[in-house]
Amino acid sequence: MPRRRHLLKAPLALPALLLACAGPQELPPLRPLVTGYRHLTPLRLNVLEIELAEPLPGAVQVMEPVPVRPEAEMRRMAQERLVPIGTEGKARFQITNARFTRDRLPPQGGIGGLFAGEPGERLTCQLACRVEILTGEGARVGFVEAEVQRLQTVADGASPAARRDAAEDLVRQAMEAMNVEFEFQLRRTLRAWLAEGLTPTAPAPVPVEREDLPGGAPRTATPTPGTLGTPRR
């Protein structure tokens, strides 16, 4: 009987031995953050061009690991959503804050921390950008700013894959919020430069003159195109 038990246990130890020889497990590939922004309603501005300026000095602060660069997503949002339709001037898009930070949290202790799991770190994603409307000479005639912030905590002892997924989800949530806030601020503050707020100017009605003919019968003078009326005789 002891020999039989030994034979039964040997196959059970084999998978563990194979896993130990296989080395560290590879992380699954990342999912794409978003499919892009071209499927959304374009924001048509009455300017000749859209300038994607470099971020402000010190605006980009990212603590690894982060699977998606927030400043790259903000730039893609502006590139795919802002559309110039005018004949002069330009709109300048600039990132003023693209921050992703990780802060180690102190242990809570007690029974609550024992059952719920100690929070390991707090993830913070802060995004802010600005759009300026400039004349052909470079004078600023309008601007708007948008900013959002999202937070998330990761449990202590989380795997690298879990930490990566949490960071990706946080950037995704922040970008979704920024996309909504960005459009809202543009429509509210820069309405005069949006195509939806522009209406064609109708030509002024041409005046119609009346004069009395001999015999008392009135005559209406219909002006020809490009004139202000028929001159009196």
Helices and strands as residue ranges (DSSP letters): H 2-22, E 43-45, E 49-52, E 60-62, H 70-81, E 82-84, E 90-104, H 110-116, E 119-134, E 140-155, H 160-189, G 191-193, G 195-197, E 209-212, E 218-221
